[in-house]
């Protein structure tokens, strides 16, 4: 888009049978200079709503080279930006705003039962009005028999998370680092780590 103030994708009307503002199913996709208004809590099955979501077209696929920068994603009802089974992904200068009725995280980074989300960099983001956490790093199955995980997650620059919930919530992570970064304005826990043991 031209800029986040000039270009808007609005999927918020409650009559629309939409669960994702933007669905990314191909490699090397860049979303830039846009505001995405998600399906909201008024739409059907809002608990599965996402503002922007990556998804593979097969059980063993990975979305590679996804970038979102200079963008705002808001009012999605659940998760503003869901990164599922991504590799070499970049989130930069993005605002994730859950709005008045949030139910999830600003950013969700997740593996499925067959893949690992690998090499994800999150840089200079603002996460507001997220009821579950600013950034959630999840094992999708939450099962001891499926110990897949997110590998090589890097947080850089400023992470502004003025929420009363954890800024960073992590399950079953590997090789995740915070590099030259700081978490600011968070009134809840800075991090919460949950490991699922064998």
C-alpha positions as CSV (number, residue, x, y, z in Angstrom):
1,X,0.0,0.0,0.0
2,X,0.9,3.7,-0.2
3,X,0.9,4.1,3.6
4,X,-1.0,2.8,6.6
5,X,-3.0,6.0,6.8
6,X,-4.0,5.9,3.1
7,X,-4.6,2.2,2.4
8,X,-7.1,0.2,4.5
9,X,-8.4,-3.4,4.1
10,X,-11.6,-3.6,6.2
11,X,-13.1,-7.0,7.0
12,X,-14.9,-5.9,10.1
13,X,-18.6,-6.0,9.1
14,X,-20.3,-8.6,11.3
15,X,-22.4,-9.9,8.4
16,X,-19.3,-11.0,6.5
17,X,-18.5,-14.6,6.8
18,X,-14.8,-13.8,7.1
19,X,-12.3,-15.2,9.7
20,X,-9.1,-13.7,8.3
21,X,-8.4,-10.1,7.0
22,X,-5.4,-11.4,4.9
23,X,-4.5,-15.0,4.3
24,X,-0.9,-15.6,3.1
25,X,-0.4,-19.0,1.4
26,X,2.6,-18.4,-0.8
27,X,6.3,-17.8,-0.3
28,X,8.0,-14.4,-0.5
29,X,5.0,-12.2,0.2
30,X,5.4,-8.7,1.5
31,X,2.7,-6.6,3.2
32,X,3.7,-3.0,3.5
33,X,2.1,0.4,4.1
34,X,-1.4,-0.7,4.9
35,X,-3.9,-0.9,7.8
36,X,-5.8,-4.1,8.1
37,X,-9.0,-4.1,10.2
38,X,-9.8,-7.7,11.1
39,X,-13.1,-9.6,11.3
40,X,-13.8,-8.4,14.9
41,X,-15.5,-10.2,17.8
42,X,-18.9,-9.6,16.1
43,X,-18.2,-11.9,13.2
44,X,-19.0,-15.7,13.4
45,X,-16.6,-17.9,15.4
46,X,-14.5,-14.8,16.4
47,X,-12.2,-17.0,18.5
48,X,-10.6,-18.3,15.3
49,X,-10.3,-14.8,13.7
50,X,-7.0,-13.4,12.6
51,X,-6.1,-10.0,11.1
52,X,-3.3,-11.5,9.0
53,X,-2.4,-15.2,9.0
54,X,0.1,-17.4,7.2
55,X,-1.0,-20.8,6.3
56,X,0.5,-23.7,4.4
57,X,-1.4,-25.5,1.6
58,X,-0.2,-28.9,2.7
59,X,0.4,-30.8,5.9
60,X,4.2,-30.6,5.6
61,X,4.7,-27.1,4.0
62,X,6.3,-24.0,5.2
63,X,5.7,-20.3,4.3
64,X,9.1,-18.8,3.5
65,X,10.2,-15.2,3.1
66,X,7.1,-13.5,4.6
67,X,7.5,-9.8,5.5
68,X,5.2,-7.3,7.0
69,X,6.4,-3.8,7.7
70,X,5.1,-0.2,8.2
71,X,1.6,-1.6,8.8
72,X,-1.2,-1.6,11.4
73,X,-3.4,-4.6,12.1
74,X,-6.3,-4.1,14.5
75,X,-9.7,-5.2,15.8
76,X,-9.4,-8.8,14.7
77,X,-11.2,-10.4,17.6
78,X,-8.5,-12.9,18.3
79,X,-4.9,-12.7,17.1
80,X,-3.9,-9.7,15.0
81,X,-0.9,-11.4,13.3
82,X,-0.6,-15.2,13.2
83,X,2.7,-16.6,11.9
84,X,2.1,-20.3,11.4
85,X,4.9,-22.5,10.0
86,X,6.9,-19.6,8.7
87,X,10.6,-19.6,7.8
88,X,12.8,-16.5,7.4
89,X,10.0,-14.1,8.4
90,X,10.3,-10.4,9.3
91,X,7.9,-8.2,11.3
92,X,9.1,-4.6,11.3
93,X,7.5,-1.3,12.4
94,X,4.1,-2.8,12.9
95,X,1.3,-1.9,15.3
96,X,-1.0,-4.7,16.6
97,X,-4.0,-3.4,18.3
98,X,-6.7,-5.7,19.7
99,X,-9.2,-2.9,20.0
100,X,-12.1,-2.8,22.4
101,X,-12.8,-6.5,22.7
102,X,-9.6,-8.5,22.3
103,X,-9.4,-12.2,23.1
104,X,-5.9,-13.2,22.0
105,X,-2.3,-12.0,21.4
106,X,-1.0,-9.2,19.2
107,X,1.4,-11.6,17.4
108,X,1.2,-15.4,17.5
109,X,4.2,-17.5,16.4
110,X,3.2,-21.1,16.1
111,X,4.2,-24.5,14.7
112,X,1.8,-27.2,13.7
113,X,2.1,-30.9,14.3
114,X,4.3,-31.3,11.3
115,X,6.5,-28.2,11.0
116,X,8.7,-25.8,13.0
117,X,8.4,-22.0,12.7
118,X,12.0,-21.1,12.0
119,X,14.0,-17.8,11.8
120,X,11.5,-15.2,12.7
121,X,12.6,-11.6,13.5
122,X,10.3,-9.1,15.2
123,X,11.6,-5.6,15.2
124,X,10.2,-2.3,16.5
125,X,6.6,-3.3,17.1
126,X,3.8,-1.8,19.2
127,X,1.3,-4.2,20.8
128,X,-1.7,-2.8,22.6
129,X,-5.1,-4.1,23.9
130,X,-4.1,-7.7,23.8
131,X,-5.8,-9.8,26.5
132,X,-3.7,-12.9,26.3
133,X,-0.2,-11.5,25.7
134,X,1.7,-9.2,23.4
135,X,3.6,-11.9,21.6
136,X,2.7,-15.6,22.0
137,X,5.1,-18.3,21.0
138,X,3.0,-21.5,20.9
139,X,3.2,-25.3,20.4
140,X,0.0,-25.8,18.4
141,X,-0.8,-29.2,19.8
142,X,0.1,-28.4,23.4
143,X,0.9,-32.1,23.7
144,X,3.8,-33.9,25.2
145,X,3.8,-36.3,22.3
146,X,4.2,-33.5,19.8
147,X,7.3,-31.6,20.9
148,X,7.5,-29.4,17.8
149,X,8.5,-25.8,18.5
150,X,9.5,-22.4,17.4
151,X,13.2,-22.2,16.6
152,X,15.3,-19.1,16.3
153,X,13.0,-16.2,17.2
154,X,14.8,-12.9,17.5
155,X,13.3,-9.7,19.0
156,X,15.1,-6.5,18.1
157,X,14.7,-2.8,18.8
158,X,11.8,-1.5,20.9
159,X,8.9,-3.8,21.8
160,X,6.2,-1.5,23.2
161,X,3.6,-3.6,25.0
162,X,1.4,-1.4,27.2
163,X,-0.8,-4.3,28.4
164,X,-1.5,-5.8,31.8
165,X,-0.6,-9.2,30.5
166,X,2.8,-10.8,29.6
167,X,4.6,-9.0,26.9
168,X,6.1,-12.3,25.8
169,X,4.4,-15.7,26.4
170,X,6.5,-18.7,25.4
171,X,5.8,-22.5,25.1
172,X,8.5,-25.0,24.1
173,X,11.0,-22.6,22.5
174,X,14.5,-23.2,21.1
175,X,17.3,-20.7,20.5
176,X,15.1,-17.6,21.0
177,X,16.9,-14.4,21.7
178,X,16.3,-10.7,22.5
179,X,18.9,-8.7,20.7
180,X,19.6,-5.0,21.4
181,X,16.0,-4.7,22.4
182,X,13.8,-3.5,25.3
183,X,10.3,-4.1,26.4
184,X,8.6,-0.8,27.4
185,X,5.4,0.4,29.1
186,X,4.3,-3.1,30.1
187,X,2.3,-3.1,33.3
188,X,2.0,-6.9,33.6
189,X,4.6,-9.6,33.6
190,X,7.4,-9.0,31.1
191,X,7.7,-12.7,30.1
192,X,6.0,-16.0,31.0
193,X,7.6,-19.2,30.0
194,X,5.7,-22.5,29.9
195,X,7.4,-25.7,29.1
196,X,5.6,-28.9,28.2
197,X,7.7,-31.8,29.5
198,X,7.9,-35.3,28.2
